[in-house]
Protein backbone atom coordinates (compact mmCIF):
# COMPACT_ATOMS: atom_id res chain seq x y z
CA UNK A 1 0.00 0.00 0.00
CA UNK A 2 1.21 3.50 -0.76
CA UNK A 3 1.36 5.84 2.24
CA UNK A 4 1.43 9.60 1.77
CA UNK A 5 1.57 11.82 4.82
CA UNK A 6 2.28 15.20 6.33
CA UNK A 7 2.80 15.92 10.02
CA UNK A 8 2.15 19.23 11.72
CA UNK A 9 3.55 20.24 15.10
CA UNK A 10 1.04 22.11 17.27
CA UNK A 11 1.12 23.77 20.66
CA UNK A 12 -1.91 21.66 21.62
CA UNK A 13 -4.88 19.95 19.97
CA UNK A 14 -7.63 22.42 20.93
CA UNK A 15 -7.97 24.10 17.50
CA UNK A 16 -7.88 20.79 15.60
CA UNK A 17 -10.37 19.21 18.01
CA UNK A 18 -12.66 22.21 17.53
CA UNK A 19 -12.33 22.05 13.73
CA UNK A 20 -13.05 18.30 13.65
CA UNK A 21 -16.09 18.89 15.87
CA UNK A 22 -17.31 21.62 13.47
CA UNK A 23 -16.96 19.08 10.65
CA UNK A 24 -19.06 16.59 12.63
CA UNK A 25 -16.16 14.19 13.12
CA UNK A 26 -15.57 12.46 16.43
CA UNK A 27 -12.08 11.44 17.46
CA UNK A 28 -11.39 7.96 18.81
CA UNK A 29 -10.30 7.23 22.35
CA UNK A 30 -6.63 7.60 23.26
CA UNK A 31 -4.46 4.54 22.72
CA UNK A 32 -0.98 4.19 24.19
CA UNK A 33 1.33 2.93 21.45
CA UNK A 34 4.71 1.37 22.05
CA UNK A 35 6.93 1.34 18.97
CA UNK A 36 10.19 -0.52 18.41
CA UNK A 37 12.35 0.19 15.36
CA UNK A 38 14.63 -2.68 14.40
CA UNK A 39 17.70 -3.11 12.24
CA UNK A 40 20.61 -5.47 11.71
CA UNK A 41 24.12 -4.83 13.00
CA UNK A 42 25.68 -1.98 11.03
CA UNK A 43 22.31 -0.44 10.18
CA UNK A 44 21.72 -1.68 6.60
CA UNK A 45 18.00 -0.85 6.77
CA UNK A 46 18.67 2.69 8.01
CA UNK A 47 21.25 3.17 5.24
CA UNK A 48 18.52 2.38 2.69
CA UNK A 49 15.94 4.46 4.65
CA UNK A 50 13.85 1.32 5.21
CA UNK A 51 11.86 1.07 8.44
CA UNK A 52 11.11 -2.19 10.25
CA UNK A 53 8.78 -1.55 13.18
CA UNK A 54 6.91 -3.50 15.83
CA UNK A 55 3.93 -1.81 17.49
CA UNK A 56 1.52 -3.09 20.08
CA UNK A 57 -1.93 -3.72 18.62
CA UNK A 58 -5.27 -4.66 20.11
CA UNK A 59 -5.12 -8.18 18.67
CA UNK A 60 -1.37 -8.92 18.67
CA UNK A 61 1.68 -7.13 17.35
CA UNK A 62 1.73 -5.01 14.20
CA UNK A 63 4.79 -5.61 12.01
CA UNK A 64 5.41 -2.76 9.54
CA UNK A 65 7.94 -2.31 6.76
CA UNK A 66 8.20 1.09 5.06
CA UNK A 67 10.33 1.85 2.04
CA UNK A 68 10.75 5.36 0.62
CA UNK A 69 9.55 6.28 -2.85
CA UNK A 70 10.32 9.43 -4.85
CA UNK A 71 8.60 12.18 -2.90
CA UNK A 72 6.49 15.15 -3.76
CA UNK A 73 5.63 17.78 -1.18
CA UNK A 74 4.64 14.84 1.03
CA UNK A 75 6.45 11.99 2.70
CA UNK A 76 5.74 9.02 0.39
CA UNK A 77 6.48 5.42 1.34
CA UNK A 78 5.53 1.94 0.30
CA UNK A 79 4.05 0.36 3.43
CA UNK A 80 3.35 -3.30 4.17
CA UNK A 81 1.83 -4.42 7.45
CA UNK A 82 0.90 -7.71 9.09
CA UNK A 83 -0.61 -8.55 12.45
CA UNK A 84 1.42 -11.16 14.30
CA UNK A 85 -0.60 -13.35 16.67
CA UNK A 86 1.85 -12.95 19.53
CA UNK A 87 3.05 -10.44 22.08
CA UNK A 88 5.56 -7.75 21.15
CA UNK A 89 8.10 -9.55 23.35
CA UNK A 90 7.64 -12.80 21.39
CA UNK A 91 7.78 -10.98 18.04
CA UNK A 92 11.01 -9.30 19.11
CA UNK A 93 12.47 -12.65 20.14
CA UNK A 94 11.61 -14.11 16.71
CA UNK A 95 13.23 -11.23 14.85
CA UNK A 96 16.28 -11.29 17.12
CA UNK A 97 16.89 -14.89 16.00
CA UNK A 98 17.32 -13.41 12.51
CA UNK A 99 19.80 -10.85 13.82
CA UNK A 100 17.50 -7.86 14.27
CA UNK A 101 17.75 -5.68 17.34
CA UNK A 102 16.01 -2.57 18.67
CA UNK A 103 17.75 0.61 17.51
CA UNK A 104 15.08 3.07 18.61
CA UNK A 105 11.93 3.01 20.71
CA UNK A 106 9.23 5.57 21.29
CA UNK A 107 5.86 5.77 22.95
CA UNK A 108 2.97 7.98 22.01
CA UNK A 109 -0.67 8.53 22.82
CA UNK A 110 -2.69 8.41 19.60
CA UNK A 111 -6.28 9.35 18.82
CA UNK A 112 -7.61 8.72 15.32
CA UNK A 113 -10.44 9.65 13.02
CA UNK A 114 -11.19 9.80 9.31
CA UNK A 115 -11.73 12.88 7.18
CA UNK A 116 -12.82 11.98 3.68
CA UNK A 117 -10.27 9.45 2.42
CA UNK A 118 -7.61 10.58 4.91
CA UNK A 119 -6.71 9.18 8.29
CA UNK A 120 -6.13 11.87 10.91
CA UNK A 121 -3.92 10.99 13.89
CA UNK A 122 -3.47 13.20 16.92
CA UNK A 123 -0.16 12.05 18.39
CA UNK A 124 1.17 13.17 21.75
CA UNK A 125 4.84 12.50 22.45
CA UNK A 126 7.12 13.89 25.15
CA UNK A 127 8.52 16.40 22.66
CA UNK A 128 5.26 17.72 21.26
CA UNK A 129 1.77 17.41 19.88
CA UNK A 130 1.50 16.39 16.23
CA UNK A 131 -1.31 15.97 13.73
CA UNK A 132 -0.54 13.40 11.09
CA UNK A 133 -2.62 13.41 7.89
CA UNK A 134 -2.24 10.19 5.94
CA UNK A 135 -3.91 8.88 2.79
CA UNK A 136 -3.22 6.90 -0.38
CA UNK A 137 -3.12 9.93 -2.67
CA UNK A 138 -1.62 13.41 -2.49
CA UNK A 139 -5.00 14.97 -3.34
CA UNK A 140 -6.66 13.20 -0.40
CA UNK A 141 -3.94 14.40 1.99
CA UNK A 142 -4.11 17.98 0.70
CA UNK A 143 -7.93 18.05 0.82
CA UNK A 144 -7.87 16.96 4.47
CA UNK A 145 -5.11 19.44 5.31
CA UNK A 146 -7.19 22.23 3.77
CA UNK A 147 -10.37 21.20 5.62
CA UNK A 148 -8.42 21.18 8.90
CA UNK A 149 -7.17 24.70 8.22
CA UNK A 150 -3.53 23.63 8.25
CA UNK A 151 -0.89 25.20 6.00
CA UNK A 152 0.72 22.59 3.71
CA UNK A 153 4.05 24.45 3.64
CA UNK A 154 4.30 23.98 7.41
CA UNK A 155 4.01 20.21 7.05
CA UNK A 156 6.84 18.04 8.33
CA UNK A 157 8.14 15.06 6.37
CA UNK A 158 10.50 13.76 9.07
CA UNK A 159 9.98 10.66 11.20
CA UNK A 160 9.30 10.84 14.92
CA UNK A 161 12.81 9.44 15.46
CA UNK A 162 14.36 12.41 13.63
CA UNK A 163 12.07 14.88 15.41
CA UNK A 164 12.91 13.39 18.81
CA UNK A 165 16.64 13.57 18.05
CA UNK A 166 16.24 17.29 17.23
CA UNK A 167 14.25 17.82 20.45
CA UNK A 168 16.94 16.05 22.50
CA UNK A 169 19.69 18.18 20.92
CA UNK A 170 17.71 21.35 21.59
CA UNK A 171 17.06 20.29 25.19
CA UNK A 172 20.75 19.45 25.71
CA UNK A 173 21.94 22.76 24.26
CA UNK A 174 19.41 24.68 26.38
CA UNK A 175 20.55 22.90 29.54
CA UNK A 176 24.21 23.58 28.67
CA UNK A 177 23.55 27.27 28.05
CA UNK A 178 21.52 27.43 31.27
CA UNK A 179 24.40 25.83 33.19
CA UNK A 180 26.87 28.28 31.60
CA UNK A 181 24.79 31.25 32.86
CA UNK A 182 24.86 29.94 36.43
ABEGO torsion letter per residue (X at the ends): XBBBBBBBBBABAAAAAAAAAAAGBBBBBBBBBBBBBBBBBGGAAAAAGBBBBBBBBAAEBBBBBBBBBBBBABBBBBBBBBBBBBBAAAAAAAAAAAGBBBABBBBBBBBBBBBEABBBBBBBBAAEBBBBBBBABAAAAAAAAAAAGBBAAABBABBAAAAAAAAAAAAAAAAAAAAAAX
